[in-house]
Amino acid sequence: MKIIDSLNWRYATTDFDSSKQLSDEQLENLKKIVRLSPSSWGFQFYKIIIIEDKKMKEKLLPAAYNQSQITDCSHLFVFCSYKEVFESDIDQLISDMHDTRKNDADYDEDGINSYGEGSKKIILNMDKGKQLEWLKKQCYIALGQLMVGCADMRIDACPMEGFKNEEFDKILELEDKNLISAVILPVGFRTSKDKYQYRSKFRKPSKDLFEDI
């Protein structure tokens, strides 16, 4: 399977070639991959900030413990979850759902409205701490899909949790936008001197990873 070959090819790239940039077409395809990611309720309560500007990357570098991937990558994807879900957020998404499906042969206006009301009862009544934890998890689903997409396109990536969220939020001015940075993904192209690409891929043995019942 091609996808298996792609996943064997990928690794967490530590040394990006700063002279190589994604093409406009490659970037648009990565955006499409993220947009098509699954999420709870299909609501995607997050925003992805894509940073190409070198000055902004350099500004963020100290908040990522000076890891060179931040400045050497072609584009830095910052996955930001909502801090909290409001009724208006769900109303907007339900409105968008109507717009998307209103020409479907089986369009069910009442069904969509009922779906929205059902989601409100569950999401808006969550404990705020649990809700934020749940929201951040949605970012990781999208992150995983983007990483697989990158591998399939032979674009390198390095998922990173090693950064100071509060400093990122301040630099990116997220504090008043109901957003909080959750995880980041530098993407671009490896250099030949990145030693990790030459190492055999290690993963937990299948016999220890899976249990069939």
C-alpha positions in Angstrom: 0.0 0.0 0.0 1.3 3.5 -0.9 0.2 4.9 2.5 2.4 2.3 4.3 5.4 3.3 2.1 4.7 7.0 2.9 4.5 6.3 6.7 7.8 4.4 6.6 9.3 7.3 4.7 8.3 9.9 7.3 10.1 10.7 10.5 10.2 13.7 12.9 12.4 15.9 10.9 15.0 17.9 13.0 16.9 19.6 10.3 15.0 21.5 7.6 16.5 23.0 4.5 15.7 26.7 5.0 16.2 27.3 1.3 13.3 25.1 0.2 9.8 26.3 0.3 6.4 24.7 -0.3 4.8 25.7 -3.6 1.5 27.5 -3.5 -0.2 24.3 -4.8 1.4 22.2 -2.0 0.3 24.6 0.7 -3.3 24.7 -0.7 -3.4 20.9 -0.7 -2.2 20.7 2.9 -5.0 23.2 3.8 -7.5 20.9 2.1 -6.2 17.9 4.0 -6.7 19.7 7.3 -10.1 21.0 6.4 -11.3 17.4 5.6 -10.1 16.1 9.0 -12.7 14.4 11.2 -13.7 16.0 14.5 -16.2 15.4 17.2 -19.7 16.5 15.9 -17.8 17.6 12.8 -17.5 21.1 14.3 -13.8 21.7 14.2 -13.6 24.0 17.2 -10.1 25.2 16.3 -8.1 27.5 14.0 -4.8 26.8 12.3 -2.4 29.7 12.0 0.1 29.1 9.2 3.3 31.1 9.5 5.7 31.7 6.6 7.0 35.1 7.6 10.6 34.8 8.8 10.4 37.6 11.3 7.5 36.1 13.0 9.2 32.7 13.2 12.3 34.4 14.7 10.0 36.1 17.2 8.5 32.7 18.2 11.9 30.9 18.4 12.8 31.6 22.0 9.3 30.5 23.1 10.0 27.1 21.4 13.3 26.7 23.3 15.3 27.8 20.3 14.6 24.7 18.3 15.8 25.3 14.8 12.8 23.6 13.1 10.8 26.8 13.9 12.9 29.1 11.8 14.2 26.6 9.2 10.9 25.1 8.1 9.0 26.4 5.1 5.8 26.9 7.0 4.9 26.6 10.7 1.4 25.3 11.4 0.1 26.4 14.9 -3.0 24.4 15.9 -5.1 26.6 18.2 -8.2 25.2 20.0 -11.1 27.4 21.2 -10.7 28.2 24.9 -14.5 27.8 25.3 -17.5 27.0 23.1 -20.3 29.4 23.0 -23.9 29.0 21.7 -23.1 31.4 18.9 -20.2 29.1 17.7 -22.6 26.2 17.3 -25.3 28.4 15.6 -22.8 29.5 13.0 -21.7 26.0 12.2 -25.3 24.8 11.9 -26.0 27.7 9.6 -23.0 26.7 7.5 -24.2 23.1 7.5 -27.6 24.2 6.1 -25.8 26.2 3.4 -23.7 23.2 2.4 -26.5 20.6 2.3 -29.6 22.6 1.3 -29.3 21.4 -2.3 -28.9 17.7 -1.3 -31.7 15.4 -2.4 -32.2 14.3 1.2 -31.8 17.7 2.8 -33.4 17.6 6.2 -33.8 21.1 7.7 -35.4 19.9 10.9 -32.9 17.1 11.3 -30.0 19.6 11.1 -31.6 21.9 13.6 -32.2 19.0 16.0 -28.6 18.0 15.6 -27.5 21.5 16.6 -29.8 21.6 19.7 -28.6 18.1 20.7 -24.9 19.2 20.5 -25.6 22.3 22.6 -27.0 20.3 25.4 -23.9 18.2 25.6 -21.1 20.6 24.7 -22.3 23.7 26.5 -23.0 21.8 29.7 -19.5 20.3 29.9 -17.3 21.2 32.9 -15.1 24.0 31.5 -11.9 22.2 32.3 -13.1 19.0 30.6 -14.4 21.0 27.7 -10.9 22.6 27.2 -9.2 19.2 27.3 -11.7 17.9 24.8 -11.2 20.9 22.5 -7.4 20.4 22.5 -7.9 16.7 21.5 -9.6 17.9 18.4 -6.4 19.6 17.3 -4.5 16.4 17.6 -6.9 14.6 15.3 -6.3 17.3 12.7 -2.5 17.2 13.4 -2.4 13.4 12.7 -4.3 13.8 9.4 -2.0 16.6 8.3 1.1 14.5 9.1 -0.2 11.6 7.1 -1.0 14.0 4.2 2.5 15.5 4.4 4.0 12.0 4.2 1.9 11.1 1.2 3.1 14.3 -0.5 6.7 13.7 0.5 6.7 16.8 2.6 8.6 16.6 5.9 7.1 17.5 9.3 7.9 17.5 13.0 5.1 17.5 15.6 6.1 19.6 18.6 4.7 20.1 22.0 7.9 21.6 23.3 7.0 25.2 23.3 5.7 27.8 25.8 2.0 28.0 25.0 1.4 31.3 26.9 4.2 33.0 25.1 3.0 31.8 21.7 -0.5 33.0 22.5 0.8 36.4 23.5 3.0 36.8 20.4 0.3 35.7 18.1 -2.3 37.9 19.9 -4.6 35.0 20.6 -5.6 36.1 24.1 -8.7 38.1 23.0 -9.7 35.7 20.2 -10.9 32.8 22.3 -8.0 30.7 21.1 -5.1 28.9 22.8 -2.2 27.2 21.1 -2.2 23.4 21.5 0.4 21.9 19.3 2.7 23.0 16.4 3.9 21.4 13.2 6.8 22.8 11.2 6.7 21.5 7.6 9.2 21.7 4.8 12.0 19.6 3.4 14.8 17.7 5.2 18.5 18.2 4.6 20.8 15.3 3.8 22.6 15.8 7.1 19.6 15.0 9.3 20.9 11.8 10.8 17.5 10.6 11.9 16.3 9.9 8.4 18.9 7.1 8.0 18.0 5.2 11.1 15.7 2.1 11.1 12.2 3.1 12.1 11.5 1.8 15.6 8.0 1.1 16.8 6.5 -1.1 19.5 6.2 -4.7 18.2 2.8 -5.6 16.8 2.4 -8.4 19.4 2.7 -5.9 22.2 0.7 -3.2 20.5 -2.4 -5.1 19.5 -4.7 -7.5 21.3 -7.3 -9.4 19.3 -10.4 -10.5 21.2 
